[in-house]
Amino acid sequence: MKNNQLGRSMIEMLGVLAIIGVLSVGGLEMMTKSRRSSQTSELISGVSSMANYLMQNRKYANEITSSSGYNGDCVKFLKQIGKIPTGFTYNSGAFNTKIGASVTATASGDGNFVISVSGVDRETCIKTAANAWGSRNTNRFLGVSVGDAENFGTAASSSLDIAGATTACSSATSNTINLGYRF
């Protein structure tokens, strides 16, 4: 008598399910990292857009900084002119992002404004702080700092490399990134 087995054994099926499970976990982890990287890129792009919008509208700098205008609140000004960056939502004086960051922008009477990004994790802090934001000569960028606000005078660092950003984001009391610009 001949014994023809047409099905699979339980052990073979469990082995296939285990392989599928391991691959799924790896795929989910990669998808999560990819989503986080995309959201960080969206944050950096949104902050760049904010700086560009403010530069394009710098003729309103006196109105933004005056107490009769926006009292230095650049976020309120951007909301008024309909320039909310893609992926950002307005929430009482700040823009919020999908990764939970809060973005504010404040103009001062000396013709400068500072965009501050707070509430980010260490990895996002490093990527944001080490981004190539520009130079003093080409786009009026003054500098970047992590932690407490910095005086963006002539001696301020115009950019941070990965090592500098890693050190700054690891040692700062808060992962707040401050970007200084001239109107």
CYANA upper distance limits for C-alpha pairs under 8 A (distance plus 0.5 A):
  8 ARG  CA     12 GLU  CA      6.83
  8 ARG  CA     13 MET  CA      7.32
  9 SER  CA     13 MET  CA      6.99
 10 MET  CA     14 LEU  CA      6.67
 11 ILE  CA     15 GLY  CA      6.64
 12 GLU  CA     16 VAL  CA      6.84
 13 MET  CA     17 LEU  CA      6.72
 14 LEU  CA     18 ALA  CA      6.56
 15 GLY  CA     19 ILE  CA      6.81
 16 VAL  CA     20 ILE  CA      6.73
 17 LEU  CA     21 GLY  CA      6.56
 18 ALA  CA     22 VAL  CA      6.75
 19 ILE  CA     23 LEU  CA      6.74
 20 ILE  CA     24 SER  CA      6.55
 21 GLY  CA     25 VAL  CA      6.78
 22 VAL  CA     26 GLY  CA      6.91
 23 LEU  CA     27 GLY  CA      6.56
 24 SER  CA     28 LEU  CA      6.56
 25 VAL  CA     29 GLU  CA      6.72
 26 GLY  CA     30 MET  CA      6.75
 27 GLY  CA     31 MET  CA      6.58
 28 LEU  CA     32 THR  CA      6.60
 29 GLU  CA     33 LYS  CA      6.76
 30 MET  CA     34 SER  CA      6.52
 31 MET  CA     35 ARG  CA      6.55
 32 THR  CA     36 ARG  CA      6.66
 33 LYS  CA     37 SER  CA      6.59
 34 SER  CA     38 SER  CA      6.61
 35 ARG  CA     39 GLN  CA      6.67
 36 ARG  CA     40 THR  CA      6.67
 36 ARG  CA     99 ILE  CA      8.15
 37 SER  CA     41 SER  CA      6.70
 38 SER  CA     42 GLU  CA      6.66
 39 GLN  CA     43 LEU  CA      6.69
 39 GLN  CA     98 LYS  CA      7.22
 39 GLN  CA     99 ILE  CA      6.96
 40 THR  CA     44 ILE  CA      6.80
 40 THR  CA     99 ILE  CA      8.06
 40 THR  CA    124 THR  CA      6.73
 40 THR  CA    127 LYS  CA      8.28
 40 THR  CA    128 THR  CA      8.20
 41 SER  CA     45 SER  CA      6.54
 42 GLU  CA     46 GLY  CA      6.48
 42 GLU  CA     86 THR  CA      8.25
 42 GLU  CA     87 GLY  CA      7.43
 43 LEU  CA     47 VAL  CA      6.71
 43 LEU  CA     87 GLY  CA      8.40
 43 LEU  CA     97 THR  CA      7.41
 44 ILE  CA     48 SER  CA      6.69
 44 ILE  CA    128 THR  CA      6.83
 44 ILE  CA    131 ASN  CA      8.50
 45 SER  CA     49 SER  CA      6.64
 46 GLY  CA     50 MET  CA      6.69
 46 GLY  CA     85 PRO  CA      5.51
 46 GLY  CA     86 THR  CA      6.92
 46 GLY  CA     87 GLY  CA      8.04
 46 GLY  CA     88 PHE  CA      7.87
 47 VAL  CA     51 ALA  CA      6.85
 47 VAL  CA     85 PRO  CA      8.22
 47 VAL  CA    103 VAL  CA      8.42
 47 VAL  CA    115 ILE  CA      8.12
 48 SER  CA     52 ASN  CA      6.69
 48 SER  CA    133 TRP  CA      8.30
 49 SER  CA     53 TYR  CA      6.51
 49 SER  CA     85 PRO  CA      6.81
 50 MET  CA     54 LEU  CA      6.68
 50 MET  CA     78 LEU  CA      8.33
 50 MET  CA     83 LYS  CA      8.27
 50 MET  CA     84 ILE  CA      8.31
 50 MET  CA     85 PRO  CA      7.24
 51 ALA  CA     55 MET  CA      6.62
 51 ALA  CA    115 ILE  CA      8.30
 51 ALA  CA    181 TYR  CA      8.29
 52 ASN  CA     56 GLN  CA      6.56
 53 TYR  CA     57 ASN  CA      6.75
 53 TYR  CA     78 LEU  CA      8.14
 53 TYR  CA     83 LYS  CA      7.58
 54 LEU  CA     58 ARG  CA      6.35
 54 LEU  CA     74 CYS  CA      8.26
 54 LEU  CA     78 LEU  CA      8.25
 54 LEU  CA    183 PHE  CA      8.04
 55 MET  CA    183 PHE  CA      6.51
 57 ASN  CA     61 ALA  CA      7.99
 58 ARG  CA    183 PHE  CA      5.99
 60 TYR  CA     64 ILE  CA      6.65
 61 ALA  CA     65 THR  CA      6.67
 61 ALA  CA    107 ALA  CA      8.41
 61 ALA  CA    111 GLY  CA      7.82
 61 ALA  CA    183 PHE  CA      7.40
 62 ASN  CA     66 SER  CA      6.41
 62 ASN  CA    109 GLY  CA      8.50
 63 GLU  CA     68 SER  CA      7.89
 63 GLU  CA     69 GLY  CA      5.42
 63 GLU  CA     70 TYR  CA      7.18
 64 ILE  CA     69 GLY  CA      6.08
 64 ILE  CA     70 TYR  CA      5.26
 64 ILE  CA     71 ASN  CA      6.57
 64 ILE  CA     72 GLY  CA      5.81
 64 ILE  CA     73 ASP  CA      7.25
 64 ILE  CA     74 CYS  CA      7.10
 64 ILE  CA     77 PHE  CA      7.44
 64 ILE  CA    107 ALA  CA      7.52
 65 THR  CA     69 GLY  CA      7.41
 65 THR  CA     70 TYR  CA      6.77
 65 THR  CA     71 ASN  CA      5.49
 65 THR  CA     72 GLY  CA      4.72
 65 THR  CA     73 ASP  CA      8.04
 65 THR  CA    107 ALA  CA      6.36
 65 THR  CA    108 SER  CA      6.61
 65 THR  CA    109 GLY  CA      6.50
 66 SER  CA     70 TYR  CA      6.95
 66 SER  CA     71 ASN  CA      5.63
 66 SER  CA     72 GLY  CA      7.37
 67 SER  CA     71 ASN  CA      4.87
 67 SER  CA     72 GLY  CA      8.24
 70 TYR  CA     74 CYS  CA      7.73
 70 TYR  CA     76 LYS  CA      7.46
 70 TYR  CA     77 PHE  CA      7.06
 72 GLY  CA    106 THR  CA      5.70
 72 GLY  CA    107 ALA  CA      4.97
 72 GLY  CA    108 SER  CA      6.64
 73 ASP  CA     77 PHE  CA      7.08
 73 ASP  CA     93 GLY  CA      7.87
 73 ASP  CA    105 ALA  CA      6.94
 73 ASP  CA    106 THR  CA      5.64
 73 ASP  CA    107 ALA  CA      7.07
 74 CYS  CA     78 LEU  CA      6.61
 74 CYS  CA    104 THR  CA      8.15
 74 CYS  CA    105 ALA  CA      5.64
 74 CYS  CA    106 THR  CA      5.95
 74 CYS  CA    107 ALA  CA      6.91
 75 VAL  CA     79 LYS  CA      6.65
 75 VAL  CA     93 GLY  CA      6.64
 75 VAL  CA     94 ALA  CA      6.68
 75 VAL  CA     95 PHE  CA      7.74
 75 VAL  CA    104 THR  CA      6.67
 75 VAL  CA    105 ALA  CA      6.19
 75 VAL  CA    106 THR  CA      8.15
 76 LYS  CA     80 GLN  CA      6.66
 76 LYS  CA     93 GLY  CA      6.58
 76 LYS  CA     94 ALA  CA      8.45
 77 PHE  CA     81 ILE  CA      6.89
 78 LEU  CA     82 GLY  CA      6.60
 78 LEU  CA     83 LYS  CA      5.55
 78 LEU  CA     84 ILE  CA      6.83
 79 LYS  CA     83 LYS  CA      6.36
 79 LYS  CA     84 ILE  CA      6.39
 79 LYS  CA     90 TYR  CA      7.94
 84 ILE  CA     88 PHE  CA      7.01
 84 ILE  CA     89 THR  CA      7.77
 84 ILE  CA     90 TYR  CA      8.04
 87 GLY  CA     97 THR  CA      6.83
 87 GLY  CA     98 LYS  CA      7.47
 88 PHE  CA     95 PHE  CA      6.25
 88 PHE  CA     96 ASN  CA      5.99
 88 PHE  CA     97 THR  CA      5.44
 88 PHE  CA     98 LYS  CA      7.91
 89 THR  CA     95 PHE  CA      5.81
 89 THR  CA     96 ASN  CA      5.70
 89 THR  CA     97 THR  CA      7.11
 90 TYR  CA     94 ALA  CA      6.44
 90 TYR  CA     95 PHE  CA      5.09
 90 TYR  CA     96 ASN  CA      6.84
 91 ASN  CA     95 PHE  CA      6.46
 91 ASN  CA     96 ASN  CA      7.28
 93 GLY  CA    104 THR  CA      7.62
 94 ALA  CA    102 SER  CA      6.73
 94 ALA  CA    103 VAL  CA      6.06
 94 ALA  CA    104 THR  CA      5.50
 94 ALA  CA    105 ALA  CA      8.47
 95 PHE  CA    102 SER  CA      6.23
 95 PHE  CA    103 VAL  CA      5.51
 95 PHE  CA    104 THR  CA      7.02
 96 ASN  CA    100 GLY  CA      6.93
 96 ASN  CA    101 ALA  CA      6.27
 96 ASN  CA    102 SER  CA      5.23
 96 ASN  CA    103 VAL  CA      6.78
 97 THR  CA    101 ALA  CA      5.84
 97 THR  CA    102 SER  CA      7.13
 97 THR  CA    103 VAL  CA      8.45
 99 ILE  CA    120 VAL  CA      8.04
100 GLY  CA    119 GLY  CA      6.96
100 GLY  CA    120 VAL  CA      7.52
101 ALA  CA    117 VAL  CA      7.02
101 ALA  CA    118 SER  CA      6.09
101 ALA  CA    119 GLY  CA      5.20
101 ALA  CA    120 VAL  CA      5.95
102 SER  CA    117 VAL  CA      6.27
102 SER  CA    118 SER  CA      5.78
102 SER  CA    119 GLY  CA      6.64
103 VAL  CA    115 ILE  CA      7.52
103 VAL  CA    116 SER  CA      6.13
103 VAL  CA    117 VAL  CA      5.09
103 VAL  CA    118 SER  CA      7.00
104 THR  CA    115 ILE  CA      6.21
104 THR  CA    116 SER  CA      5.75
104 THR  CA    117 VAL  CA      7.17
105 ALA  CA    113 PHE  CA      7.28
105 ALA  CA    114 VAL  CA      6.00
105 ALA  CA    115 ILE  CA      4.70
105 ALA  CA    116 SER  CA      6.61
106 THR  CA    113 PHE  CA      5.92
106 THR  CA    114 VAL  CA      5.91
106 THR  CA    115 ILE  CA      7.09
107 ALA  CA    111 GLY  CA      7.79
107 ALA  CA    112 ASN  CA      6.37
107 ALA  CA    113 PHE  CA      4.52
107 ALA  CA    114 VAL  CA      6.97
108 SER  CA    112 ASN  CA      6.12
108 SER  CA    113 PHE  CA      6.44
111 GLY  CA    182 ARG  CA      6.43
111 GLY  CA    183 PHE  CA      6.02
112 ASN  CA    180 GLY  CA      7.52
112 ASN  CA    181 TYR  CA      6.06
112 ASN  CA    182 ARG  CA      4.84
112 ASN  CA    183 PHE  CA      6.13
113 PHE  CA    180 GLY  CA      6.44
113 PHE  CA    181 TYR  CA      5.90
113 PHE  CA    182 ARG  CA      6.86
113 PHE  CA    183 PHE  CA      7.53
114 VAL  CA    178 ASN  CA      6.82
114 VAL  CA    179 LEU  CA      5.91
114 VAL  CA    180 GLY  CA      5.01
114 VAL  CA    181 TYR  CA      6.77
115 ILE  CA    178 ASN  CA      6.22
115 ILE  CA    179 LEU  CA      5.64
115 ILE  CA    180 GLY  CA      7.10
116 SER  CA    176 THR  CA      7.03
116 SER  CA    177 ILE  CA      6.06
116 SER  CA    178 ASN  CA      4.97
116 SER  CA    179 LEU  CA      6.90
117 VAL  CA    176 THR  CA      5.93
117 VAL  CA    177 ILE  CA      5.59
117 VAL  CA    178 ASN  CA      7.05
118 SER  CA    174 SER  CA      8.34
118 SER  CA    175 ASN  CA      6.71
118 SER  CA    176 THR  CA      4.80
118 SER  CA    177 ILE  CA      7.02
119 GLY  CA    175 ASN  CA      7.21
119 GLY  CA    176 THR  CA      7.39
120 VAL  CA    124 THR  CA      6.46
120 VAL  CA    125 CYS  CA      6.50
120 VAL  CA    175 ASN  CA      6.72
120 VAL  CA    176 THR  CA      7.92
121 ASP  CA    125 CYS  CA      6.57
121 ASP  CA    175 ASN  CA      7.57
122 ARG  CA    126 ILE  CA      6.72
122 ARG  CA    169 CYS  CA      6.61
122 ARG  CA    170 SER  CA      7.55
122 ARG  CA    175 ASN  CA      7.42
123 GLU  CA    127 LYS  CA      6.84
124 THR  CA    128 THR  CA      6.45
125 CYS  CA    129 ALA  CA      6.39
125 CYS  CA    165 ALA  CA      8.22
125 CYS  CA    169 CYS  CA      6.62
125 CYS  CA    175 ASN  CA      6.65
125 CYS  CA    176 THR  CA      8.07
125 CYS  CA    177 ILE  CA      7.51
126 ILE  CA    130 ALA  CA      6.42
126 ILE  CA    162 ILE  CA      7.43
126 ILE  CA    165 ALA  CA      5.63
126 ILE  CA    166 THR  CA      6.03
126 ILE  CA    169 CYS  CA      6.68
127 LYS  CA    131 ASN  CA      6.62
127 LYS  CA    162 ILE  CA      8.28
127 LYS  CA    165 ALA  CA      8.33
128 THR  CA    177 ILE  CA      8.08
129 ALA  CA    144 VAL  CA      7.37
129 ALA  CA    145 SER  CA      8.03
129 ALA  CA    146 VAL  CA      7.80
129 ALA  CA    159 SER  CA      8.25
129 ALA  CA    160 LEU  CA      6.90
129 ALA  CA    165 ALA  CA      6.18
129 ALA  CA    177 ILE  CA      6.89
130 ALA  CA    159 SER  CA      7.34
130 ALA  CA    160 LEU  CA      5.50
130 ALA  CA    161 ASP  CA      5.71
130 ALA  CA    162 ILE  CA      5.96
130 ALA  CA    164 GLY  CA      8.32
130 ALA  CA    165 ALA  CA      6.07
131 ASN  CA    159 SER  CA      8.21
131 ASN  CA    160 LEU  CA      8.15
132 ALA  CA    159 SER  CA      7.26
133 TRP  CA    141 PHE  CA      7.71
133 TRP  CA    159 SER  CA      7.53
134 GLY  CA    138 THR  CA      7.54
134 GLY  CA    139 ASN  CA      6.74
134 GLY  CA    140 ARG  CA      8.40
134 GLY  CA    141 PHE  CA      6.34
134 GLY  CA    158 SER  CA      8.06
134 GLY  CA    159 SER  CA      8.26
135 SER  CA    139 ASN  CA      6.60
135 SER  CA    140 ARG  CA      7.11
135 SER  CA    141 PHE  CA      5.75
135 SER  CA    142 LEU  CA      7.62
135 SER  CA    158 SER  CA      6.81
136 ARG  CA    140 ARG  CA      5.23
136 ARG  CA    141 PHE  CA      5.28
136 ARG  CA    142 LEU  CA      6.09
136 ARG  CA    158 SER  CA      7.75
137 ASN  CA    141 PHE  CA      8.23
140 ARG  CA    181 TYR  CA      6.18
140 ARG  CA    182 ARG  CA      5.77
140 ARG  CA    183 PHE  CA      7.85
141 PHE  CA    158 SER  CA      7.65
141 PHE  CA    179 LEU  CA      8.36
141 PHE  CA    180 GLY  CA      6.71
141 PHE  CA    181 TYR  CA      5.06
141 PHE  CA    182 ARG  CA      7.04
142 LEU  CA    152 PHE  CA      6.33
142 LEU  CA    153 GLY  CA      7.88
142 LEU  CA    154 THR  CA      8.26
142 LEU  CA    156 ALA  CA      7.50
142 LEU  CA    157 SER  CA      8.25
142 LEU  CA    158 SER  CA      6.33
142 LEU  CA    179 LEU  CA      7.97
142 LEU  CA    180 GLY  CA      5.46
142 LEU  CA    181 TYR  CA      5.54
142 LEU  CA    182 ARG  CA      7.30
143 GLY  CA    152 PHE  CA      6.56
143 GLY  CA    156 ALA  CA      6.21
143 GLY  CA    157 SER  CA      5.70
143 GLY  CA    158 SER  CA      4.42
143 GLY  CA    159 SER  CA      6.54
143 GLY  CA    179 LEU  CA      6.36
143 GLY  CA    180 GLY  CA      5.76
143 GLY  CA    181 TYR  CA      7.86
144 VAL  CA    156 ALA  CA      8.20
144 VAL  CA    157 SER  CA      6.90
144 VAL  CA    158 SER  CA      6.64
144 VAL  CA    159 SER  CA      6.40
144 VAL  CA    160 LEU  CA      7.71
144 VAL  CA    177 ILE  CA      7.55
144 VAL  CA    178 ASN  CA      6.07
144 VAL  CA    179 LEU  CA      5.14
144 VAL  CA    180 GLY  CA      6.87
145 SER  CA    149 ALA  CA      7.39
145 SER  CA    150 GLU  CA      6.72
145 SER  CA    157 SER  CA      8.30
145 SER  CA    177 ILE  CA      6.36
145 SER  CA    178 ASN  CA      5.68
145 SER  CA    179 LEU  CA      7.23
146 VAL  CA    165 ALA  CA      8.50
146 VAL  CA    168 ALA  CA      6.48
146 VAL  CA    169 CYS  CA      6.98
146 VAL  CA    172 ALA  CA      7.12
146 VAL  CA    174 SER  CA      8.30
146 VAL  CA    175 ASN  CA      6.87
146 VAL  CA    176 THR  CA      6.04
146 VAL  CA    177 ILE  CA      5.08
146 VAL  CA    178 ASN  CA      6.67
147 GLY  CA    168 ALA  CA      8.33
147 GLY  CA    169 CYS  CA      8.33
147 GLY  CA    172 ALA  CA      5.66
147 GLY  CA    173 THR  CA      6.74
147 GLY  CA    174 SER  CA      5.74
147 GLY  CA    175 ASN  CA      6.29
147 GLY  CA    176 THR  CA      5.53
147 GLY  CA    177 ILE  CA      6.95
147 GLY  CA    178 ASN  CA      8.20
148 ASP  CA    174 SER  CA      8.29
148 ASP  CA    176 THR  CA      7.83
149 ALA  CA    178 ASN  CA      6.78
150 GLU  CA    178 ASN  CA      8.11
151 ASN  CA    156 ALA  CA      7.73
152 PHE  CA    156 ALA  CA      5.68
152 PHE  CA    180 GLY  CA      6.65
160 LEU  CA    164 GLY  CA      5.93
160 LEU  CA    165 ALA  CA      6.11
161 ASP  CA    165 ALA  CA      6.50
162 ILE  CA    166 THR  CA      6.44
163 ALA  CA    167 THR  CA      6.70
164 GLY  CA    168 ALA  CA      6.54
165 ALA  CA    169 CYS  CA      6.39
166 THR  CA    170 SER  CA      6.46
167 THR  CA    171 SER  CA      6.55
168 ALA  CA    172 ALA  CA      6.29
169 CYS  CA    174 SER  CA      8.42
169 CYS  CA    175 ASN  CA      6.38
